[in-house]
Amino acid sequence: MNVINGVHSKSVFADDRYMAVGSFNWFSASRSGKYANIETSLIYVGELEKESKTQLDFLNSRSCNTNKQPVT
């Protein structure tokens, strides 16, 4: 887990071909009741090697990871 200052976004990368980016809290989102939010995520499919490297470099530059391990 990495904390990224000033970013309310979650990113998932798979095989340099799939990328999901969005604000949805997959594990802790309130899905009903007065605290439910409208969240969005986008899924990209295709050759994403350059885009995913750019995104990971940006996230690593802002990371507050206590383990000092880069996002991979």
N, CA, C and O atoms as a GROMACS GRO file, in nm:
protein
  288
    1MET      N    1   0.085  -0.117   0.000
    1MET     CA    2   0.000   0.000   0.000
    1MET      C    3   0.089   0.122   0.000
    1MET      O    4   0.182   0.133   0.080
    2ASN      N    5   0.061   0.214  -0.090
    2ASN     CA    6   0.133   0.341  -0.096
    2ASN      C    7   0.034   0.454  -0.077
    2ASN      O    8  -0.076   0.451  -0.132
    3VAL      N    9   0.072   0.554   0.000
    3VAL     CA   10  -0.008   0.675   0.016
    3VAL      C   11   0.048   0.778  -0.080
    3VAL      O   12   0.167   0.807  -0.078
    4ILE      N   13  -0.039   0.832  -0.164
    4ILE     CA   14   0.002   0.931  -0.262
    4ILE      C   15  -0.060   1.064  -0.221
    4ILE      O   16  -0.182   1.078  -0.221
    5ASN      N   17   0.022   1.161  -0.187
    5ASN     CA   18  -0.027   1.292  -0.143
    5ASN      C   19  -0.112   1.360  -0.249
    5ASN      O   20  -0.072   1.369  -0.365
    6GLY      N   21  -0.230   1.406  -0.210
    6GLY     CA   22  -0.315   1.487  -0.296
    6GLY      C   23  -0.384   1.415  -0.410
    6GLY      O   24  -0.437   1.480  -0.500
    7VAL      N   25  -0.385   1.282  -0.409
    7VAL     CA   26  -0.449   1.207  -0.517
    7VAL      C   27  -0.558   1.120  -0.456
    7VAL      O   28  -0.532   1.038  -0.368
    8HIS      N   29  -0.681   1.139  -0.504
    8HIS     CA   30  -0.791   1.051  -0.464
    8HIS      C   31  -0.827   0.967  -0.585
    8HIS      O   32  -0.928   0.991  -0.651
    9SER      N   33  -0.744   0.870  -0.612
    9SER     CA   34  -0.762   0.786  -0.728
    9SER      C   35  -0.698   0.651  -0.700
    9SER      O   36  -0.599   0.641  -0.628
   10LYS      N   37  -0.756   0.550  -0.757
   10LYS     CA   38  -0.700   0.417  -0.745
   10LYS      C   39  -0.667   0.369  -0.885
   10LYS      O   40  -0.743   0.393  -0.979
   11SER      N   41  -0.554   0.302  -0.900
   11SER     CA   42  -0.511   0.252  -1.030
   11SER      C   43  -0.476   0.105  -1.018
   11SER      O   44  -0.412   0.062  -0.922
   12VAL      N   45  -0.518   0.028  -1.118
   12VAL     CA   46  -0.481  -0.112  -1.127
   12VAL      C   47  -0.425  -0.134  -1.266
   12VAL      O   48  -0.487  -0.096  -1.366
   13PHE      N   49  -0.308  -0.196  -1.273
   13PHE     CA   50  -0.244  -0.226  -1.401
   13PHE      C   51  -0.228  -0.376  -1.413
   13PHE      O   52  -0.197  -0.444  -1.315
   14ALA      N   53  -0.249  -0.429  -1.534
   14ALA     CA   54  -0.229  -0.572  -1.557
   14ALA      C   55  -0.171  -0.594  -1.695
   14ALA      O   56  -0.229  -0.554  -1.796
   15ASP      N   57  -0.056  -0.659  -1.698
   15ASP     CA   58   0.004  -0.707  -1.823
   15ASP      C   59   0.032  -0.599  -1.926
   15ASP      O   60   0.034  -0.630  -2.045
   16ASP      N   61   0.054  -0.476  -1.887
   16ASP     CA   62   0.077  -0.365  -1.981
   16ASP      C   63  -0.033  -0.355  -2.086
   16ASP      O   64  -0.013  -0.294  -2.191
   17ARG      N   65  -0.149  -0.413  -2.059
   17ARG     CA   66  -0.259  -0.410  -2.154
   17ARG      C   67  -0.388  -0.357  -2.092
   17ARG      O   68  -0.474  -0.305  -2.163
   18TYR      N   69  -0.402  -0.370  -1.961
   18TYR     CA   70  -0.524  -0.327  -1.893
   18TYR      C   71  -0.489  -0.227  -1.784
   18TYR      O   72  -0.391  -0.244  -1.710
   19MET      N   73  -0.570  -0.122  -1.774
   19MET     CA   74  -0.552  -0.023  -1.669
   19MET      C   75  -0.690   0.025  -1.626
   19MET      O   76  -0.771   0.065  -1.709
   20ALA      N   77  -0.715   0.020  -1.495
   20ALA     CA   78  -0.838   0.075  -1.439
   20ALA      C   79  -0.798   0.190  -1.347
   20ALA      O   80  -0.711   0.174  -1.262
   21VAL      N   81  -0.863   0.304  -1.365
   21VAL     CA   82  -0.833   0.423  -1.285
   21VAL      C   83  -0.966   0.483  -1.242
   21VAL      O   84  -1.056   0.502  -1.324
   22GLY      N   85  -0.978   0.514  -1.113
   22GLY     CA   86  -1.101   0.576  -1.067
   22GLY      C   87  -1.097   0.615  -0.921
   22GLY      O   88  -0.996   0.597  -0.853
   23SER      N   89  -1.208   0.668  -0.874
   23SER     CA   90  -1.219   0.717  -0.737
   23SER      C   91  -1.285   0.615  -0.644
   23SER      O   92  -1.291   0.638  -0.523
   24PHE      N   93  -1.334   0.506  -0.698
   24PHE     CA   94  -1.411   0.409  -0.622
   24PHE      C   95  -1.325   0.339  -0.517
   24PHE      O   96  -1.218   0.289  -0.548
   25ASN      N   97  -1.372   0.336  -0.392
   25ASN     CA   98  -1.306   0.262  -0.285
   25ASN      C   99  -1.357   0.118  -0.290
   25ASN      O  100  -1.462   0.087  -0.234
   26TRP      N  101  -1.285   0.031  -0.356
   26TRP     CA  102  -1.332  -0.104  -0.383
   26TRP      C  103  -1.364  -0.183  -0.258
   26TRP      O  104  -1.456  -0.265  -0.259
   27PHE      N  105  -1.290  -0.162  -0.149
   27PHE     CA  106  -1.310  -0.243  -0.030
   27PHE      C  107  -1.390  -0.175   0.079
   27PHE      O  108  -1.441  -0.243   0.169
   28SER      N  109  -1.404  -0.043   0.075
   28SER     CA  110  -1.469   0.025   0.187
   28SER      C  111  -1.577   0.124   0.145
   28SER      O  112  -1.618   0.208   0.224
   29ALA      N  113  -1.622   0.116   0.023
   29ALA     CA  114  -1.721   0.212  -0.025
   29ALA      C  115  -1.858   0.189   0.038
   29ALA      O  116  -1.901   0.075   0.054
   30SER      N  117  -1.925   0.298   0.074
   30SER     CA  118  -2.063   0.291   0.118
   30SER      C  119  -2.149   0.285  -0.006
   30SER      O  120  -2.151   0.379  -0.086
   31ARG      N  121  -2.220   0.175  -0.024
   31ARG     CA  122  -2.296   0.155  -0.148
   31ARG      C  123  -2.445   0.187  -0.135
   31ARG      O  124  -2.519   0.181  -0.233
   32SER      N  125  -2.487   0.221  -0.014
   32SER     CA  126  -2.628   0.256   0.006
   32SER      C  127  -2.639   0.350   0.125
   32SER      O  128  -2.543   0.369   0.199
   33GLY      N  129  -2.756   0.407   0.142
   33GLY     CA  130  -2.778   0.497   0.256
   33GLY      C  131  -2.728   0.637   0.230
   33GLY      O  132  -2.691   0.672   0.118
   34LYS      N  133  -2.729   0.718   0.335
   34LYS     CA  134  -2.698   0.860   0.317
   34LYS      C  135  -2.551   0.886   0.287
   34LYS      O  136  -2.518   0.996   0.244
   35TYR      N  137  -2.462   0.789   0.308
   35TYR     CA  138  -2.320   0.810   0.281
   35TYR      C  139  -2.276   0.754   0.146
   35TYR      O  140  -2.157   0.758   0.113
   36ALA      N  141  -2.370   0.703   0.068
   36ALA     CA  142  -2.334   0.649  -0.063
   36ALA      C  143  -2.289   0.762  -0.156
   36ALA      O  144  -2.348   0.870  -0.158
   37ASN      N  145  -2.186   0.735  -0.230
   37ASN     CA  146  -2.133   0.832  -0.327
   37ASN      C  147  -2.151   0.778  -0.468
   37ASN      O  148  -2.167   0.658  -0.489
   38ILE      N  149  -2.149   0.868  -0.562
   38ILE     CA  150  -2.142   0.828  -0.702
   38ILE      C  151  -1.994   0.829  -0.737
   38ILE      O  152  -1.931   0.935  -0.741
   39GLU      N  153  -1.940   0.713  -0.763
   39GLU     CA  154  -1.798   0.698  -0.793
   39GLU      C  155  -1.782   0.656  -0.939
   39GLU      O  156  -1.873   0.598  -0.998
   40THR      N  157  -1.668   0.686  -0.994
   40THR     CA  158  -1.642   0.648  -1.133
   40THR      C  159  -1.507   0.579  -1.145
   40THR      O  160  -1.415   0.603  -1.067
   41SER      N  161  -1.499   0.493  -1.243
   41SER     CA  162  -1.374   0.428  -1.281
   41SER      C  163  -1.375   0.412  -1.432
   41SER      O  164  -1.479   0.391  -1.494
   42LEU      N  165  -1.257   0.422  -1.490
   42LEU     CA  166  -1.242   0.400  -1.633
   42LEU      C  167  -1.150   0.281  -1.653
   42LEU      O  168  -1.053   0.264  -1.580
   43ILE      N  169  -1.181   0.200  -1.752
   43ILE     CA  170  -1.097   0.085  -1.785
   43ILE      C  171  -1.043   0.106  -1.926
   43ILE      O  172  -1.117   0.132  -2.020
   44TYR      N  173  -0.912   0.096  -1.936
   44TYR     CA  174  -0.844   0.111  -2.064
   44TYR      C  175  -0.792  -0.026  -2.105
   44TYR      O  176  -0.738  -0.100  -2.023
   45VAL      N  177  -0.809  -0.059  -2.233
   45VAL     CA  178  -0.760  -0.185  -2.286
   45VAL      C  179  -0.680  -0.155  -2.412
   45VAL      O  180  -0.724  -0.078  -2.497
   46GLY      N  181  -0.566  -0.216  -2.422
   46GLY     CA  182  -0.481  -0.196  -2.538
   46GLY      C  183  -0.336  -0.184  -2.494
   46GLY      O  184  -0.303  -0.213  -2.379
   47GLU      N  185  -0.251  -0.144  -2.584
   47GLU     CA  186  -0.109  -0.128  -2.553
   47GLU      C  187  -0.091  -0.008  -2.461
   47GLU      O  188  -0.108   0.106  -2.503
   48LEU      N  189  -0.057  -0.035  -2.338
   48LEU     CA  190  -0.049   0.071  -2.237
   48LEU      C  191   0.088   0.082  -2.172
   48LEU      O  192   0.101   0.143  -2.066
   49GLU      N  193   0.189   0.024  -2.233
   49GLU     CA  194   0.321   0.023  -2.170
   49GLU      C  195   0.370   0.164  -2.140
   49GLU      O  196   0.414   0.191  -2.028
   50LYS      N  197   0.362   0.254  -2.237
   50LYS     CA  198   0.410   0.392  -2.216
   50LYS      C  199   0.323   0.464  -2.113
   50LYS      O  200   0.376   0.530  -2.024
   51GLU      N  201   0.190   0.453  -2.125
   51GLU     CA  202   0.100   0.521  -2.035
   51GLU      C  203   0.114   0.470  -1.891
   51GLU      O  204   0.114   0.549  -1.797
   52SER      N  205   0.126   0.338  -1.875
   52SER     CA  206   0.138   0.285  -1.740
   52SER      C  207   0.270   0.325  -1.676
   52SER      O  208   0.275   0.352  -1.556
   53LYS      N  209   0.379   0.329  -1.754
   53LYS     CA  210   0.507   0.374  -1.699
   53LYS      C  211   0.499   0.520  -1.658
   53LYS      O  212   0.549   0.556  -1.551
   54THR      N  213   0.436   0.605  -1.739
   54THR     CA  214   0.420   0.746  -1.704
   54THR      C  215   0.340   0.761  -1.575
   54THR      O  216   0.378   0.839  -1.487
   55GLN      N  217   0.231   0.687  -1.564
   55GLN     CA  218   0.146   0.692  -1.444
   55GLN      C  219   0.222   0.644  -1.321
   55GLN      O  220   0.216   0.707  -1.216
   56LEU      N  221   0.293   0.532  -1.333
   56LEU     CA  222   0.368   0.478  -1.219
   56LEU      C  223   0.481   0.572  -1.177
   56LEU      O  224   0.505   0.589  -1.058
   57ASP      N  225   0.549   0.633  -1.274
   57ASP     CA  226   0.655   0.729  -1.240
   57ASP      C  227   0.598   0.847  -1.162
   57ASP      O  228   0.657   0.892  -1.064
   58PHE      N  229   0.482   0.897  -1.206
   58PHE     CA  230   0.417   1.008  -1.136
   58PHE      C  231   0.380   0.968  -0.993
   58PHE      O  232   0.407   1.041  -0.898
   59LEU      N  233   0.318   0.851  -0.979
   59LEU     CA  234   0.276   0.805  -0.846
   59LEU      C  235   0.397   0.784  -0.755
   59LEU      O  236   0.393   0.820  -0.638
   60ASN      N  237   0.503   0.726  -0.808
   60ASN     CA  238   0.624   0.705  -0.728
   60ASN      C  239   0.685   0.837  -0.683
   60ASN      O  240   0.742   0.845  -0.575
   61SER      N  241   0.673   0.940  -0.765
   61SER     CA  242   0.730   1.070  -0.728
   61SER      C  243   0.655   1.134  -0.612
   61SER      O  244   0.710   1.219  -0.543
   62ARG      N  245   0.531   1.094  -0.590
   62ARG     CA  246   0.449   1.151  -0.482
   62ARG      C  247   0.425   1.054  -0.368
   62ARG      O  248   0.352   1.086  -0.274
   63SER      N  249   0.486   0.938  -0.374
   63SER     CA  250   0.459   0.833  -0.276
   63SER      C  251   0.514   0.864  -0.138
   63SER      O  252   0.624   0.919  -0.125
   64CYS      N  253   0.436   0.829  -0.037
   64CYS     CA  254   0.479   0.839   0.103
   64CYS      C  255   0.495   0.699   0.160
   64CYS      O  256   0.472   0.677   0.279
   65ASN      N  257   0.532   0.606   0.077
   65ASN     CA  258   0.546   0.466   0.116
   65ASN      C  259   0.650   0.454   0.227
   65ASN      O  260   0.765   0.493   0.209
   66THR      N  261   0.610   0.400   0.339
   66THR     CA  262   0.703   0.386   0.451
   66THR      C  263   0.805   0.276   0.427
   66THR      O  264   0.909   0.273   0.493
   67ASN      N  265   0.779   0.186   0.334
   67ASN     CA  266   0.874   0.079   0.302
   67ASN      C  267   0.979   0.124   0.200
   67ASN      O  268   1.075   0.052   0.174
   68LYS      N  269   0.960   0.243   0.144
   68LYS     CA  270   1.052   0.298   0.043
   68LYS      C  271   1.062   0.208  -0.080
   68LYS      O  272   1.166   0.207  -0.147
   69GLN      N  273   0.958   0.134  -0.108
   69GLN     CA  274   0.954   0.050  -0.227
   69GLN      C  275   0.874   0.121  -0.334
   69GLN      O  276   0.767   0.174  -0.305
   70PRO      N  277   0.922   0.123  -0.458
   70PRO     CA  278   0.846   0.189  -0.564
   70PRO      C  279   0.718   0.113  -0.597
   70PRO      O  280   0.710  -0.008  -0.577
   71VAL      N  281   0.620   0.185  -0.648
   71VAL     CA  282   0.499   0.123  -0.699
   71VAL      C  283   0.538   0.047  -0.823
   71VAL      O  284   0.604   0.102  -0.911
   72THR      N  285   0.497  -0.080  -0.833
   72THR     CA  286   0.530  -0.160  -0.951
   72THR      C  287   0.406  -0.221  -1.010
   72THR      O  288   0.414  -0.292  -1.110
   0.00000   0.00000   0.00000
